[in-house]
Amino acid sequence: TCDEMLATRTMAIALKNKPRKNERFGYHFVQSFSPDDHLTPEQAHEIGLKTMKEYLGSSAEFIIATHTDKDHLHNHIVLNATDPLTLNKFQQSKN
């Protein structure tokens, strides 16, 4: 939840990192599916979970909300910018 994510960042500030001006606390991703995929909302949500765990490993904190309000299913994924195990900030590279 949001409270857990903020607690992770507070711990990182206390133990490791100084807060920065205009600091990024999280990232928002959207994962969309075609209606031709014929997925259920549960399947779309499971794909989102598997994608994030494969991409980030098991230590990342994130929230997935699967939306059914459009003609295509899509996941909104909010990722905590601070890893709860290492207390390092998320780094995304082109690799």
PDB file as gemmi writes it, atoms N, CA and C in Angstrom:
CRYST1    1.000    1.000    1.000  90.00  90.00  90.00 P 1                      
ATOM      1  N   THR A   1       0.831  -1.192   0.000  1.00  0.00           N  
ATOM      2  CA  THR A   1       0.000   0.000   0.000  1.00  0.00           C  
ATOM      3  C   THR A   1       0.867   1.244   0.000  1.00  0.00           C  
ATOM      4  N   CYS A   2       0.215   2.367  -0.156  1.00  0.00           N  
ATOM      5  CA  CYS A   2       0.931   3.645  -0.185  1.00  0.00           C  
ATOM      6  C   CYS A   2       1.667   3.894   1.134  1.00  0.00           C  
ATOM      7  N   ASP A   3       1.040   3.559   2.261  1.00  0.00           N  
ATOM      8  CA  ASP A   3       1.685   3.755   3.565  1.00  0.00           C  
ATOM      9  C   ASP A   3       2.966   2.938   3.689  1.00  0.00           C  
ATOM     10  N   GLU A   4       2.945   1.695   3.197  1.00  0.00           N  
ATOM     11  CA  GLU A   4       4.141   0.845   3.242  1.00  0.00           C  
ATOM     12  C   GLU A   4       5.244   1.422   2.362  1.00  0.00           C  
ATOM     13  N   MET A   5       4.874   1.939   1.199  1.00  0.00           N  
ATOM     14  CA  MET A   5       5.860   2.522   0.298  1.00  0.00           C  
ATOM     15  C   MET A   5       6.503   3.757   0.913  1.00  0.00           C  
ATOM     16  N   LEU A   6       5.704   4.595   1.557  1.00  0.00           N  
ATOM     17  CA  LEU A   6       6.256   5.781   2.216  1.00  0.00           C  
ATOM     18  C   LEU A   6       7.129   5.390   3.399  1.00  0.00           C  
ATOM     19  N   ALA A   7       6.759   4.332   4.109  1.00  0.00           N  
ATOM     20  CA  ALA A   7       7.584   3.850   5.220  1.00  0.00           C  
ATOM     21  C   ALA A   7       8.937   3.344   4.721  1.00  0.00           C  
ATOM     22  N   THR A   8       8.952   2.693   3.559  1.00  0.00           N  
ATOM     23  CA  THR A   8      10.210   2.239   2.957  1.00  0.00           C  
ATOM     24  C   THR A   8      11.111   3.432   2.655  1.00  0.00           C  
ATOM     25  N   ARG A   9      10.541   4.482   2.081  1.00  0.00           N  
ATOM     26  CA  ARG A   9      11.349   5.663   1.751  1.00  0.00           C  
ATOM     27  C   ARG A   9      11.845   6.354   3.014  1.00  0.00           C  
ATOM     28  N   THR A  10      10.998   6.431   4.037  1.00  0.00           N  
ATOM     29  CA  THR A  10      11.404   7.046   5.305  1.00  0.00           C  
ATOM     30  C   THR A  10      12.568   6.275   5.917  1.00  0.00           C  
ATOM     31  N   MET A  11      12.518   4.947   5.855  1.00  0.00           N  
ATOM     32  CA  MET A  11      13.608   4.126   6.365  1.00  0.00           C  
ATOM     33  C   MET A  11      14.883   4.366   5.556  1.00  0.00           C  
ATOM     34  N   ALA A  12      14.757   4.475   4.249  1.00  0.00           N  
ATOM     35  CA  ALA A  12      15.928   4.721   3.398  1.00  0.00           C  
ATOM     36  C   ALA A  12      16.568   6.062   3.736  1.00  0.00           C  
ATOM     37  N   ILE A  13      15.741   7.069   3.966  1.00  0.00           N  
ATOM     38  CA  ILE A  13      16.272   8.389   4.327  1.00  0.00           C  
ATOM     39  C   ILE A  13      16.990   8.318   5.672  1.00  0.00           C  
ATOM     40  N   ALA A  14      16.415   7.603   6.622  1.00  0.00           N  
ATOM     41  CA  ALA A  14      17.010   7.508   7.960  1.00  0.00           C  
ATOM     42  C   ALA A  14      18.318   6.723   7.952  1.00  0.00           C  
ATOM     43  N   LEU A  15      18.397   5.694   7.114  1.00  0.00           N  
ATOM     44  CA  LEU A  15      19.555   4.794   7.162  1.00  0.00           C  
ATOM     45  C   LEU A  15      20.586   5.010   6.063  1.00  0.00           C  
ATOM     46  N   LYS A  16      20.184   5.574   4.923  1.00  0.00           N  
ATOM     47  CA  LYS A  16      21.087   5.511   3.780  1.00  0.00           C  
ATOM     48  C   LYS A  16      21.128   6.764   2.919  1.00  0.00           C  
ATOM     49  N   ASN A  17      20.000   7.262   2.490  1.00  0.00           N  
ATOM     50  CA  ASN A  17      19.943   8.309   1.486  1.00  0.00           C  
ATOM     51  C   ASN A  17      19.419   9.608   2.072  1.00  0.00           C  
ATOM     52  N   LYS A  18      20.015  10.698   1.668  1.00  0.00           N  
ATOM     53  CA  LYS A  18      19.477  11.998   2.041  1.00  0.00           C  
ATOM     54  C   LYS A  18      18.328  12.329   1.094  1.00  0.00           C  
ATOM     55  N   PRO A  19      17.291  12.969   1.599  1.00  0.00           N  
ATOM     56  CA  PRO A  19      16.200  13.358   0.693  1.00  0.00           C  
ATOM     57  C   PRO A  19      16.687  14.385  -0.322  1.00  0.00           C  
ATOM     58  N   ARG A  20      16.126  14.332  -1.507  1.00  0.00           N  
ATOM     59  CA  ARG A  20      16.495  15.260  -2.578  1.00  0.00           C  
ATOM     60  C   ARG A  20      15.329  16.184  -2.883  1.00  0.00           C  
ATOM     61  N   LYS A  21      15.653  17.349  -3.390  1.00  0.00           N  
ATOM     62  CA  LYS A  21      14.612  18.278  -3.816  1.00  0.00           C  
ATOM     63  C   LYS A  21      13.927  17.692  -5.050  1.00  0.00           C  
ATOM     64  N   ASN A  22      12.601  17.795  -5.120  1.00  0.00           N  
ATOM     65  CA  ASN A  22      11.812  17.273  -6.241  1.00  0.00           C  
ATOM     66  C   ASN A  22      12.057  15.781  -6.469  1.00  0.00           C  
ATOM     67  N   GLU A  23      12.184  15.058  -5.392  1.00  0.00           N  
ATOM     68  CA  GLU A  23      12.469  13.627  -5.449  1.00  0.00           C  
ATOM     69  C   GLU A  23      11.288  12.847  -6.034  1.00  0.00           C  
ATOM     70  N   ARG A  24      11.597  11.833  -6.804  1.00  0.00           N  
ATOM     71  CA  ARG A  24      10.577  10.939  -7.363  1.00  0.00           C  
ATOM     72  C   ARG A  24      10.337   9.802  -6.376  1.00  0.00           C  
ATOM     73  N   PHE A  25       9.085   9.635  -5.982  1.00  0.00           N  
ATOM     74  CA  PHE A  25       8.742   8.597  -5.017  1.00  0.00           C  
ATOM     75  C   PHE A  25       8.221   7.336  -5.687  1.00  0.00           C  
ATOM     76  N   GLY A  26       7.766   7.440  -6.922  1.00  0.00           N  
ATOM     77  CA  GLY A  26       7.216   6.269  -7.587  1.00  0.00           C  
ATOM     78  C   GLY A  26       7.141   6.452  -9.086  1.00  0.00           C  
ATOM     79  N   TYR A  27       6.783   5.381  -9.746  1.00  0.00           N  
ATOM     80  CA  TYR A  27       6.627   5.362 -11.201  1.00  0.00           C  
ATOM     81  C   TYR A  27       5.264   4.766 -11.529  1.00  0.00           C  
ATOM     82  N   HIS A  28       4.676   5.254 -12.593  1.00  0.00           N  
ATOM     83  CA  HIS A  28       3.369   4.769 -13.049  1.00  0.00           C  
ATOM     84  C   HIS A  28       3.535   4.159 -14.429  1.00  0.00           C  
ATOM     85  N   PHE A  29       3.133   2.900 -14.558  1.00  0.00           N  
ATOM     86  CA  PHE A  29       3.164   2.193 -15.831  1.00  0.00           C  
ATOM     87  C   PHE A  29       1.735   1.813 -16.208  1.00  0.00           C  
ATOM     88  N   VAL A  30       1.461   1.745 -17.498  1.00  0.00           N  
ATOM     89  CA  VAL A  30       0.188   1.228 -17.978  1.00  0.00           C  
ATOM     90  C   VAL A  30       0.488   0.050 -18.889  1.00  0.00           C  
ATOM     91  N   GLN A  31      -0.169  -1.055 -18.630  1.00  0.00           N  
ATOM     92  CA  GLN A  31      -0.013  -2.276 -19.423  1.00  0.00           C  
ATOM     93  C   GLN A  31      -1.377  -2.566 -20.051  1.00  0.00           C  
ATOM     94  N   SER A  32      -1.469  -2.446 -21.379  1.00  0.00           N  
ATOM     95  CA  SER A  32      -2.756  -2.605 -22.068  1.00  0.00           C  
ATOM     96  C   SER A  32      -2.810  -3.916 -22.838  1.00  0.00           C  
ATOM     97  N   PHE A  33      -4.022  -4.417 -22.986  1.00  0.00           N  
ATOM     98  CA  PHE A  33      -4.259  -5.665 -23.696  1.00  0.00           C  
ATOM     99  C   PHE A  33      -5.289  -5.435 -24.787  1.00  0.00           C  
ATOM    100  N   SER A  34      -5.154  -6.144 -25.873  1.00  0.00           N  
ATOM    101  CA  SER A  34      -6.100  -6.057 -26.981  1.00  0.00           C  
ATOM    102  C   SER A  34      -7.378  -6.814 -26.634  1.00  0.00           C  
ATOM    103  N   PRO A  35      -8.544  -6.315 -27.069  1.00  0.00           N  
ATOM    104  CA  PRO A  35      -9.773  -7.095 -26.892  1.00  0.00           C  
ATOM    105  C   PRO A  35      -9.683  -8.460 -27.584  1.00  0.00           C  
ATOM    106  N   ASP A  36      -8.838  -8.543 -28.616  1.00  0.00           N  
ATOM    107  CA  ASP A  36      -8.654  -9.807 -29.334  1.00  0.00           C  
ATOM    108  C   ASP A  36      -7.952 -10.873 -28.488  1.00  0.00           C  
ATOM    109  N   ASP A  37      -7.349 -10.453 -27.376  1.00  0.00           N  
ATOM    110  CA  ASP A  37      -6.689 -11.412 -26.485  1.00  0.00           C  
ATOM    111  C   ASP A  37      -7.696 -12.247 -25.697  1.00  0.00           C  
ATOM    112  N   HIS A  38      -8.908 -11.750 -25.567  1.00  0.00           N  
ATOM    113  CA  HIS A  38      -9.985 -12.452 -24.853  1.00  0.00           C  
ATOM    114  C   HIS A  38      -9.568 -12.865 -23.443  1.00  0.00           C  
ATOM    115  N   LEU A  39      -8.991 -11.921 -22.712  1.00  0.00           N  
ATOM    116  CA  LEU A  39      -8.555 -12.166 -21.337  1.00  0.00           C  
ATOM    117  C   LEU A  39      -9.649 -11.781 -20.356  1.00  0.00           C  
ATOM    118  N   THR A  40      -9.654 -12.451 -19.233  1.00  0.00           N  
ATOM    119  CA  THR A  40     -10.504 -12.024 -18.129  1.00  0.00           C  
ATOM    120  C   THR A  40      -9.719 -10.975 -17.324  1.00  0.00           C  
ATOM    121  N   PRO A  41     -10.406 -10.173 -16.510  1.00  0.00           N  
ATOM    122  CA  PRO A  41      -9.669  -9.231 -15.657  1.00  0.00           C  
ATOM    123  C   PRO A  41      -8.668  -9.939 -14.739  1.00  0.00           C  
ATOM    124  N   GLU A  42      -9.032 -11.112 -14.268  1.00  0.00           N  
ATOM    125  CA  GLU A  42      -8.118 -11.876 -13.401  1.00  0.00           C  
ATOM    126  C   GLU A  42      -6.854 -12.293 -14.156  1.00  0.00           C  
ATOM    127  N   GLN A  43      -7.011 -12.702 -15.415  1.00  0.00           N  
ATOM    128  CA  GLN A  43      -5.842 -13.087 -16.218  1.00  0.00           C  
ATOM    129  C   GLN A  43      -4.954 -11.878 -16.503  1.00  0.00           C  
ATOM    130  N   ALA A  44      -5.564 -10.745 -16.819  1.00  0.00           N  
ATOM    131  CA  ALA A  44      -4.792  -9.527 -17.076  1.00  0.00           C  
ATOM    132  C   ALA A  44      -4.010  -9.127 -15.824  1.00  0.00           C  
ATOM    133  N   HIS A  45      -4.645  -9.221 -14.663  1.00  0.00           N  
ATOM    134  CA  HIS A  45      -3.984  -8.883 -13.403  1.00  0.00           C  
ATOM    135  C   HIS A  45      -2.812  -9.831 -13.139  1.00  0.00           C  
ATOM    136  N   GLU A  46      -3.010 -11.110 -13.380  1.00  0.00           N  
ATOM    137  CA  GLU A  46      -1.946 -12.106 -13.176  1.00  0.00           C  
ATOM    138  C   GLU A  46      -0.764 -11.838 -14.110  1.00  0.00           C  
ATOM    139  N   ILE A  47      -1.044 -11.450 -15.343  1.00  0.00           N  
ATOM    140  CA  ILE A  47       0.031 -11.105 -16.284  1.00  0.00           C  
ATOM    141  C   ILE A  47       0.814  -9.910 -15.758  1.00  0.00           C  
ATOM    142  N   GLY A  48       0.103  -8.932 -15.203  1.00  0.00           N  
ATOM    143  CA  GLY A  48       0.775  -7.775 -14.610  1.00  0.00           C  
ATOM    144  C   GLY A  48       1.685  -8.169 -13.468  1.00  0.00           C  
ATOM    145  N   LEU A  49       1.201  -9.040 -12.584  1.00  0.00           N  
ATOM    146  CA  LEU A  49       2.021  -9.520 -11.466  1.00  0.00           C  
ATOM    147  C   LEU A  49       3.269 -10.241 -11.958  1.00  0.00           C  
ATOM    148  N   LYS A  50       3.087 -11.154 -12.905  1.00  0.00           N  
ATOM    149  CA  LYS A  50       4.227 -11.917 -13.430  1.00  0.00           C  
ATOM    150  C   LYS A  50       5.225 -11.004 -14.135  1.00  0.00           C  
ATOM    151  N   THR A  51       4.731 -10.030 -14.873  1.00  0.00           N  
ATOM    152  CA  THR A  51       5.613  -9.093 -15.574  1.00  0.00           C  
ATOM    153  C   THR A  51       6.475  -8.316 -14.585  1.00  0.00           C  
ATOM    154  N   MET A  52       5.858  -7.778 -13.554  1.00  0.00           N  
ATOM    155  CA  MET A  52       6.610  -6.973 -12.586  1.00  0.00           C  
ATOM    156  C   MET A  52       7.609  -7.823 -11.805  1.00  0.00           C  
ATOM    157  N   LYS A  53       7.212  -9.022 -11.422  1.00  0.00           N  
ATOM    158  CA  LYS A  53       8.139  -9.874 -10.674  1.00  0.00           C  
ATOM    159  C   LYS A  53       9.311 -10.319 -11.535  1.00  0.00           C  
ATOM    160  N   GLU A  54       9.056 -10.593 -12.824  1.00  0.00           N  
ATOM    161  CA  GLU A  54      10.138 -10.980 -13.722  1.00  0.00           C  
ATOM    162  C   GLU A  54      11.060  -9.797 -13.997  1.00  0.00           C  
ATOM    163  N   TYR A  55      10.478  -8.635 -14.163  1.00  0.00           N  
ATOM    164  CA  TYR A  55      11.237  -7.426 -14.489  1.00  0.00           C  
ATOM    165  C   TYR A  55      12.034  -6.919 -13.293  1.00  0.00           C  
ATOM    166  N   LEU A  56      11.442  -6.979 -12.089  1.00  0.00           N  
ATOM    167  CA  LEU A  56      12.042  -6.327 -10.925  1.00  0.00           C  
ATOM    168  C   LEU A  56      12.510  -7.280  -9.834  1.00  0.00           C  
ATOM    169  N   GLY A  57      12.144  -8.546  -9.919  1.00  0.00           N  
ATOM    170  CA  GLY A  57      12.476  -9.465  -8.846  1.00  0.00           C  
ATOM    171  C   GLY A  57      11.416  -9.420  -7.765  1.00  0.00           C  
ATOM    172  N   SER A  58      11.656 -10.139  -6.709  1.00  0.00           N  
ATOM    173  CA  SER A  58      10.630 -10.297  -5.681  1.00  0.00           C  
ATOM    174  C   SER A  58      10.636  -9.201  -4.628  1.00  0.00           C  
ATOM    175  N   SER A  59      11.643  -8.333  -4.632  1.00  0.00           N  
ATOM    176  CA  SER A  59      11.736  -7.363  -3.542  1.00  0.00           C  
ATOM    177  C   SER A  59      11.003  -6.053  -3.819  1.00  0.00           C  
ATOM    178  N   ALA A  60      10.598  -5.798  -5.039  1.00  0.00           N  
ATOM    179  CA  ALA A  60       9.979  -4.520  -5.373  1.00  0.00           C  
ATOM    180  C   ALA A  60       8.602  -4.376  -4.737  1.00  0.00           C  
ATOM    181  N   GLU A  61       8.258  -3.143  -4.386  1.00  0.00           N  
ATOM    182  CA  GLU A  61       6.928  -2.829  -3.884  1.00  0.00           C  
ATOM    183  C   GLU A  61       6.145  -2.160  -5.004  1.00  0.00           C  
ATOM    184  N   PHE A  62       4.979  -2.726  -5.309  1.00  0.00           N  
ATOM    185  CA  PHE A  62       4.151  -2.137  -6.352  1.00  0.00           C  
ATOM    186  C   PHE A  62       2.691  -2.466  -6.103  1.00  0.00           C  
ATOM    187  N   ILE A  63       1.841  -1.675  -6.717  1.00  0.00           N  
ATOM    188  CA  ILE A  63       0.397  -1.866  -6.646  1.00  0.00           C  
ATOM    189  C   ILE A  63      -0.108  -1.988  -8.067  1.00  0.00           C  
ATOM    190  N   ILE A  64      -0.978  -2.959  -8.315  1.00  0.00           N  
ATOM    191  CA  ILE A  64      -1.581  -3.137  -9.637  1.00  0.00           C  
ATOM    192  C   ILE A  64      -3.090  -2.972  -9.516  1.00  0.00           C  
ATOM    193  N   ALA A  65      -3.632  -2.108 -10.362  1.00  0.00           N  
ATOM    194  CA  ALA A  65      -5.088  -1.950 -10.450  1.00  0.00           C  
ATOM    195  C   ALA A  65      -5.486  -2.306 -11.878  1.00  0.00           C  
ATOM    196  N   THR A  66      -6.296  -3.337 -12.022  1.00  0.00           N  
ATOM    197  CA  THR A  66      -6.755  -3.775 -13.340  1.00  0.00           C  
ATOM    198  C   THR A  66      -8.071  -3.064 -13.649  1.00  0.00           C  
ATOM    199  N   HIS A  67      -8.094  -2.355 -14.770  1.00  0.00           N  
ATOM    200  CA  HIS A  67      -9.268  -1.566 -15.139  1.00  0.00           C  
ATOM    201  C   HIS A  67     -10.055  -2.238 -16.257  1.00  0.00           C  
ATOM    202  N   THR A  68     -11.352  -2.164 -16.122  1.00  0.00           N  
ATOM    203  CA  THR A  68     -12.263  -2.737 -17.115  1.00  0.00           C  
ATOM    204  C   THR A  68     -13.187  -1.655 -17.689  1.00  0.00           C  
ATOM    205  N   ASP A  69     -12.823  -0.384 -17.509  1.00  0.00           N  
ATOM    206  CA  ASP A  69     -13.692   0.725 -17.901  1.00  0.00           C  
ATOM    207  C   ASP A  69     -13.602   1.108 -19.376  1.00  0.00           C  
ATOM    208  N   LYS A  70     -12.719   0.493 -20.125  1.00  0.00           N  
ATOM    209  CA  LYS A  70     -12.562   0.761 -21.557  1.00  0.00           C  
ATOM    210  C   LYS A  70     -12.871  -0.516 -22.333  1.00  0.00           C  
ATOM    211  N   ASP A  71     -12.823  -0.439 -23.649  1.00  0.00           N  
ATOM    212  CA  ASP A  71     -13.078  -1.648 -24.437  1.00  0.00           C  
ATOM    213  C   ASP A  71     -11.891  -2.607 -24.414  1.00  0.00           C  
ATOM    214  N   HIS A  72     -10.798  -2.172 -23.793  1.00  0.00           N  
ATOM    215  CA  HIS A  72      -9.630  -3.040 -23.628  1.00  0.00           C  
ATOM    216  C   HIS A  72      -9.261  -3.068 -22.141  1.00  0.00           C  
ATOM    217  N   LEU A  73      -8.877  -4.226 -21.662  1.00  0.00           N  
ATOM    218  CA  LEU A  73      -8.391  -4.339 -20.287  1.00  0.00           C  
ATOM    219  C   LEU A  73      -7.028  -3.684 -20.186  1.00  0.00           C  
ATOM    220  N   HIS A  74      -6.753  -3.084 -19.042  1.00  0.00           N  
ATOM    221  CA  HIS A  74      -5.428  -2.512 -18.828  1.00  0.00           C  
ATOM    222  C   HIS A  74      -5.127  -2.461 -17.334  1.00  0.00           C  
ATOM    223  N   ASN A  75      -3.836  -2.558 -17.042  1.00  0.00           N  
ATOM    224  CA  ASN A  75      -3.347  -2.474 -15.672  1.00  0.00           C  
ATOM    225  C   ASN A  75      -2.664  -1.136 -15.462  1.00  0.00           C  
ATOM    226  N   HIS A  76      -2.964  -0.504 -14.344  1.00  0.00           N  
ATOM    227  CA  HIS A  76      -2.189   0.638 -13.874  1.00  0.00           C  
ATOM    228  C   HIS A  76      -1.283   0.086 -12.787  1.00  0.00           C  
ATOM    229  N   ILE A  77       0.004   0.303 -12.943  1.00  0.00           N  
ATOM    230  CA  ILE A  77       0.985  -0.233 -12.000  1.00  0.00           C  
ATOM    231  C   ILE A  77       1.765   0.934 -11.412  1.00  0.00           C  
ATOM    232  N   VAL A  78       1.763   1.024 -10.091  1.00  0.00           N  
ATOM    233  CA  VAL A  78       2.529   2.054  -9.393  1.00  0.00           C  
ATOM    234  C   VAL A  78       3.663   1.356  -8.659  1.00  0.00           C  
ATOM    235  N   LEU A  79       4.884   1.744  -8.992  1.00  0.00           N  
ATOM    236  CA  LEU A  79       6.094   1.144  -8.435  1.00  0.00           C  
ATOM    237  C   LEU A  79       6.733   2.097  -7.444  1.00  0.00           C  
ATOM    238  N   ASN A  80       7.074   1.596  -6.266  1.00  0.00           N  
ATOM    239  CA  ASN A  80       7.828   2.389  -5.306  1.00  0.00           C  
ATOM    240  C   ASN A  80       9.220   2.618  -5.875  1.00  0.00           C  
ATOM    241  N   ALA A  81       9.670   3.852  -5.874  1.00  0.00           N  
ATOM    242  CA  ALA A  81      10.990   4.179  -6.419  1.00  0.00           C  
ATOM    243  C   ALA A  81      12.126   3.681  -5.533  1.00  0.00           C  
ATOM    244  N   THR A  82      11.818   3.290  -4.296  1.00  0.00           N  
ATOM    245  CA  THR A  82      12.833   2.790  -3.375  1.00  0.00           C  
ATOM    246  C   THR A  82      12.640   1.293  -3.155  1.00  0.00           C  
ATOM    247  N   ASP A  83      13.690   0.524  -3.384  1.00  0.00           N  
ATOM    248  CA  ASP A  83      13.652  -0.917  -3.163  1.00  0.00           C  
ATOM    249  C   ASP A  83      13.672  -1.175  -1.654  1.00  0.00           C  
ATOM    250  N   PRO A  84      12.728  -1.963  -1.127  1.00  0.00           N  
ATOM    251  CA  PRO A  84      12.667  -2.166   0.320  1.00  0.00           C  
ATOM    252  C   PRO A  84      13.805  -3.003   0.897  1.00  0.00           C  
ATOM    253  N   LEU A  85      14.499  -3.774   0.083  1.00  0.00           N  
ATOM    254  CA  LEU A  85      15.616  -4.585   0.592  1.00  0.00           C  
ATOM    255  C   LEU A  85      16.934  -3.822   0.570  1.00  0.00           C  
ATOM    256  N   THR A  86      17.235  -3.183  -0.550  1.00  0.00           N  
ATOM    257  CA  THR A  86      18.512  -2.484  -0.688  1.00  0.00           C  
ATOM    258  C   THR A  86      18.434  -1.022  -0.276  1.00  0.00           C  
ATOM    259  N   LEU A  87      17.229  -0.474  -0.240  1.00  0.00           N  
ATOM    260  CA  LEU A  87      16.959   0.944   0.017  1.00  0.00           C  
ATOM    261  C   LEU A  87      17.535   1.846  -1.071  1.00  0.00           C  
ATOM    262  N   ASN A  88      17.912   1.262  -2.198  1.00  0.00           N  
ATOM    263  CA  ASN A  88      18.383   2.033  -3.349  1.00  0.00           C  
ATOM    264  C   ASN A  88      17.198   2.465  -4.193  1.00  0.00           C  
ATOM    265  N   LYS A  89      17.410   3.520  -4.961  1.00  0.00           N  
ATOM    266  CA  LYS A  89      16.386   3.992  -5.881  1.00  0.00           C  
ATOM    267  C   LYS A  89      16.354   3.119  -7.129  1.00  0.00           C  
ATOM    268  N   PHE A  90      15.172   3.006  -7.706  1.00  0.00           N  
ATOM    269  CA  PHE A  90      14.979   2.255  -8.942  1.00  0.00           C  
ATOM    270  C   PHE A  90      15.800   2.899 -10.054  1.00  0.00           C  
ATOM    271  N   GLN A  91      16.520   2.081 -10.783  1.00  0.00           N  
ATOM    272  CA  GLN A  91      17.318   2.531 -11.926  1.00  0.00           C  
ATOM    273  C   GLN A  91      16.847   1.781 -13.156  1.00  0.00           C  
ATOM    274  N   GLN A  92      16.437   2.506 -14.147  1.00  0.00           N  
ATOM    275  CA  GLN A  92      16.006   1.871 -15.399  1.00  0.00           C  
ATOM    276  C   GLN A  92      17.012   2.225 -16.491  1.00  0.00           C  
ATOM    277  N   SER A  93      17.490   1.190 -17.179  1.00  0.00           N  
ATOM    278  CA  SER A  93      18.438   1.437 -18.255  1.00  0.00           C  
ATOM    279  C   SER A  93      17.823   0.977 -19.577  1.00  0.00           C  
ATOM    280  N   LYS A  94      18.425   1.394 -20.664  1.00  0.00           N  
ATOM    281  CA  LYS A  94      17.928   1.003 -21.983  1.00  0.00           C  
ATOM    282  C   LYS A  94      18.197  -0.461 -22.268  1.00  0.00           C  
ATOM    283  N   ASN A  95      19.074  -1.081 -21.498  1.00  0.00           N  
ATOM    284  CA  ASN A  95      19.369  -2.511 -21.676  1.00  0.00           C  
ATOM    285  C   ASN A  95      18.216  -3.322 -21.172  1.00  0.00           C  
TER     286      ASN A  95                                                      
END                                                                             
